[in-house]
Structures are given as structure tokens and as C-alpha cells.
Amino acid sequence: MESGAHLTVIAAFEAATGGDASRPLITFYDDATGERTELSGVTLRNWVAKTANLLVDGCALGTGDIARVALPPHWQTAAVLLGVWSAGLAVDMDGSGGPAAVAFTTVDGHGDAEADEVFVLALAPMAAPVRPGPPPGAADYVVEVRGHGDQFPGGAVSPQTTALADGTPHAELVARARQRGVPPGARLLIDGDATTDPVDWLVAPLVSGASIVLCRNLEPARREARLATERATPWPPS
């Protein structure tokens, strides 16, 4: 893999899925709902491409635009973030990036989403849509994204393209992720309620070619058994 100075987040993602793309890349658990969702590199790439096409073809957005992503760690959040970066947009993760062209948020948080386009996510098992439907002024991400193609031409992102709304370019974001020291090719169990920065739970594993076991509402009594079942190591180390 190239050095961090010559990579984008999307190049790192493509490298992570360029070998055995059928292997699990993200395995998601939610102990509150009993959900276990496993995504191969192929499946996640399809979701990412559909998201990028939604932004470019559906919303006429691209390089220079800002996407507010107000979502917790989740496999759908990974698809949104990588789709946003594929389309060349900058991600605003904390609301400090000024006016956003598009926002991705939960149903409960949509009232705080100030953007020209607002997509809400139910974050429900089986990628179920928002029920009984999205609130006024918002669209359902899962419903809208399914209608877009699962191939995206790319080409709009370089290491100097702005990745974060604070001006951080892709090269710097990748370098920052590398500094986390994720072991190459590891399989990591990550508590998504404790590790909420996408640099930690998504980008750092990707740039090291690691796979992710992402857990929400993790029951402490299940932790050791899950580590054994998934053949994972806890991240970040305690």
C-alpha cells in the first residue's frame, strides 16, 4: 500500500476491498435489537457507490460542497461517509463547518439538520426504511439510495481534496488515521458507543487493511464470547 501522503480515504477503501472482496469487512452488532449484519467488501462498495451517485446525480453535488453527517457509528454510517468522500464532498462531523449542502441524520435529529437536502436514517435491522415515513422536509436515505447505480466512476478525489469541513485534506486525514497504529490486517472489535470518531472506528482500520466488528449497546457479559467468536481483538487497546 502506498504511503499515507499519497492516499485518499477512498483509495484506502479500495485497497482494503481489492483482495478477497467477499471477506467480511464490517460486522455490525446491536445488542439492544439483536441485530447482526455482515458486509463484505463487495456489498459495502455497492452501498458506497449508490450513495455517491445519490449525491452527484440526485442532488447535483460534488467537490466543494459540505455534507453534515450526524449519525452514530453504524454500518450505514460507514456507507454514507465513504459515499460522501467518493463524491468529493467534505464531511462535517460536529456541526462546526457552516452551511451544509446535504445532511444525513437520524429521525430524532432531523430538526437540527440545516441543509438544502436532508436524508434521515432509521438505522434499523435489515436496512429497513423509516416507518411510517420520513418527517416533513426530509427524505428516507434507504429508500432514495436504492434507486441509484451500484457503480460509481470516481475520479473527483485527490490527496489534496478537502475531506473534512475544517479544511483537512484527504492526505492529512489518512496520515492521522495511520498514526492510530492499527495492526495491518487485524480484525478489530470496536465499541461504537465509546469510540465515536469515524477516524478511529472507520478510517484507521481501513488504511491498515483491517476488518471491523462494530458493536452498539454492547452487553459487557457478551464481550469475551464475541471476541472469541469473531476472532477479533479489542480496539482501541485498553
C-alpha angles and dihedrals in degrees: 000000000000122000117274092253090066100043138088124204088252093052088051090050092049091049091050091054098036097090119047096357091181094066117102110272099172125019110187127200130184110184091191092064102022091241121158115177123176121197124192121208089258093054095046091047089056092052091047092050092048090051092050091049090049090056098042102035100024100039102022091233132143146133112004095029124111127226119199108214108191099170135120122241106292137135090254089052088055089054091049095048095046091045091051091050092045090056091052098249125138119240122232106199101173106032095255097110099087125235113005126209092211136012132202114198146143122272090254092051100045093097089066094048109107107187141114091248124030125193120187126203127205091200085210128157116276089021090280117183126247110284130246083004143285120302119259113288094022136090129216109252095206093051095044098043095053091068094062129087122271093224123072122190095215119183097132097096128080131168087264095052112114110256101176129040091240088069099263109151123219093256092056093045091052091047090050090051092050090055089065087076100225108180110249113259094004125149108228132198108210126187100221093197091059099034106050105152109101089216087066104037100034118012099042093052092045096052089052095047091245127149122230134228099191117192132191124190087009112195108223092219090061098048101091094044091049092050089053096043094048094038087230137146123223117259131234091028114242 
